[in-house]
């Protein structure tokens, strides 16, 4: 599509189903011309082939593939750095594979909030189980491209134990340069049951000040459907071998329900 205003960057690692959901939802609710660049970070071949077939249905999306010996946050942050180097539009966004915008004209709403000082808007995160961060994180986020590039931000994690996870440099560099970031408030379904994903475990729902409609969601499974979030309060799920088996079943069911709910929201 010519004259795109926004580039959406997505890293994929065995995330075919989530990426398909992302592309579907973006097409339904994005107002401005946009393109999507997806970097497959060494997925299993079967998953990658499904992703290739999926992307062919969306001309606005381009898929790249790389292999890496890195794992976890190190691999993810490095891949995001690679994607940001490809940005050639005035604005760009980053979406975790299992994160998605959910309100019509999400892009126009966020762009209208940018000012000479406010240059980034995105989802909130929580650390230590109870401390909400006051600067956007990269689950679902929109940047003014020129400022981001001038600040030379490295999205790689450093010391996760100290809270230096993916994108940790952003807050310090933006604030030091006199710029601001706005958060989209997080509510987690572990304790918030009033939203559309209330019956799922550990899903992030995000609400922008002034809007009652859910703005975004993050499934929050880590790199596999057997995520540790299912072990809390369930003895069976904690067992070494059988526990993983049941976590994967639980994760697959919840993933399917989360995607169905995303589709219902954007279609309404």
N, C-alpha and C positions, 0 to 999 in steps of 0.2 A: 504494500500500500504506500503511495507517494506521500510525502510531507507528514510523516508520523510526528506526533508531538511527544509521545511517551514510549520508552522502551521498558518492557517488563523482563526482568532477569530471574531465571529459575534454575536451581541446581537439582539434578535428578540422580538418585542412587536407588535403583530397584523401585522406582516410584511411578510406574506407568499409570496405574489407576488414579493416583492423586493428580498427576499432570493432566490427564484427560479431563478431570473435573475442573482444574484451573482454566484450561482453554475454553471449555464450555461456558463457564460462568463469566469469564472476561468478555466473551462475545456478546452475551446477553445484556450486560449492564454497563459497559464502557462507552462513554460518549465521544471522546476525542480519538482521532486516528492514532493507532498504536501498533507496535510490533512486539513479539515475544521472542527472546533468545533463551534457549534451553541448553544447558551443558550437562550431558550425561557423564557421570563421574566414575565410570567403570562398573556399570551394572552387569548383572548376569545377562548372558547373550539372549536368552529367551525374553527377559523383561525388556531389553533394549529393542529387540525386533518388534515387540508390541508397541513400544513408544514410537518407533519409526512409522509404523502404519497409522498410528493415531495422529501424528503431526502432519501427515500428508493431507488430512482433512481440514487443516487450518492453514491457509496460505499466509496468514499473518505471523506464523511461527517458524522459526529456524532452529534446527537441532544440530548440535556439535557433540563430539564424543572424545574423551581423553582417558588414559589409564593413569593410575597413580598408586604409589605405595603408601600414601598417607591414609589415615583412617579418622573417623569421627569429626570433631570440630576442626581439626587441622586440614583435613581434606575439603570440608565444606567451605571454610573461609578462603582457602586458596582458590577454589573454583569460583567463588563469588568475585574475588579480585580479577580473575580472568574475564568474567562477564562484564564487569564495570569498564574494563578497557575497551569493550566493543561499543559502548554507548555513544551515539552520535545525535541524540535528540535533546531538546531543551530540558526535559524532565525524564527521570527514570525511576522505576520501582524495583524492589526485590520482594519476592514471595518465596517463603519456604514451600516445598512441594506440597505439603499438607496444610497450607494456609491459603485463604481465599477471601477476596472482597465480596460483599453480599448485598450492597445497596445500589440501586440504580443511579447511574451518573456519579459513582464513587470518585472518579477522577476529577470531574468538574467541581465537586464539593471540596475536595482537598486543595485543588489548585487555587480556588478562590480565597483560601485562607493564607496563602503565601504572601509575605510582605518583604520589605527591604531587609528585615532582620530574621524573619521566620523562613527557614530554608529546608526544613525536613519535618515530615509528619508521619507517625507510624505507631504501631502497636506497643503497648506496655508489657513489661515482663515483671515477674516476681522472683526474688531470690530468698533462699533460706526458708521458704514456705510461707513467709508472712510479710516480707518487706517489698513493697511495690516500688519499682524504679520510676524516676521522674524524667527520663529521656527515652525517646523511641528506640526500639530494638528491631532487628531485621526479619522478624516473622512476616510482617506485611508492612511495607514502608514506601514512601514516595519522597524523592529528592529533587531539588533544583540542581541540574547536572553541573553547571559551571562552578558553583561553590564547592560541591563535593570534590571535583577534580583539583581545584586550587588548594584545598586542604590536604591533599595527598593522603587520604585515609586508607589504612591497611585493615582489611576486614578479618584478618586471621586472628584466631584466639591465641592467648599467651598462657596465662595461668588461671585455669577455670576455678581452682580452689579459692582464688582471690577475687572471683567475679569477673575475670578478664576473658570472657567468652567471645564468641564471634561478634565483631563490630564494637568491641569495648572502647576503642579509640575515639569513637564518634563524639561522645559527649564532651570530652576534654577539648578536642580540636575545634568543634563548633563554638563552644562557649568562650574559649580563649580568643577566638577571632571576632567575637562580638555578635555571633549569630545565635538563634534560638531554635529549639525543636519542640514540637507539640505532640503529646501522647494521645492515643485513642485508648480509653480506659479498659482494662482487662477485668473480666469476671470469669472465674473458673467454676465449671460445673460440679466440682467436688462440694462446693457450698452454695452455689447459685443455681437454683432449679427453675427459675421463671422464664428462661429463654428457650429458644427452639431446640437446643441440644441438651436440655436438662437431664435427660435420661441416659446420657453417655458419660463415661468416666474420664475425668481430667481433661476436658475440652475447654479451650480458651474461647470466650465470646468477647467481642470488643465493641464498645459503644462510644461514639464521638459526642462530646458535649453539645447539647442542643438538638440532638436527634434521638428519637425513641426507637427507631428501627435498628436492628443489629447491623453493624457496619462491616465486620469481618469475623472470621473464625479460624482457629488453629487446632487441628486434631490432636497434635502433641504426642506423637508416638515414638519419637527418636528415630532410629534408622531401621526398626523392624516392628512388625505387628505384635511381637512378644514382649512389648515394652515393660519396663519395671513398674510403670504406673498401675498395672493390674495386680501387683503383689500386695498392695496395701490393704490390710484387713482381710486377706484371704489366704489361709494356710496352704491349701492345695496349690495355688499359683506360685508359692515360694519354693516348692520342691524342685530339686535340681533338674531332673529329666522330664517327669510327667508334668511338672509345673509349666515348663516351657511349651509343651504340647497344648495344654489348656489355655495358656496365655495367647498362643497364636490363633486358636479357634475364637476366643473372645475378641481379639484384635480384628480379625477378619469380619466378624459380624458387626462390630462397632464401626469399622471403616465403611462398610456397605451402607449402614444406616446414616452415617455422617454425610456421605456423598449424596444419598437420596434426599436428605434434608436440605443440603446446599442447593440442589436442583429445584426443589419445591419453592425455596425462598426466592431464587432469581427468576423463576418462571411466574411468580405471583406479582 
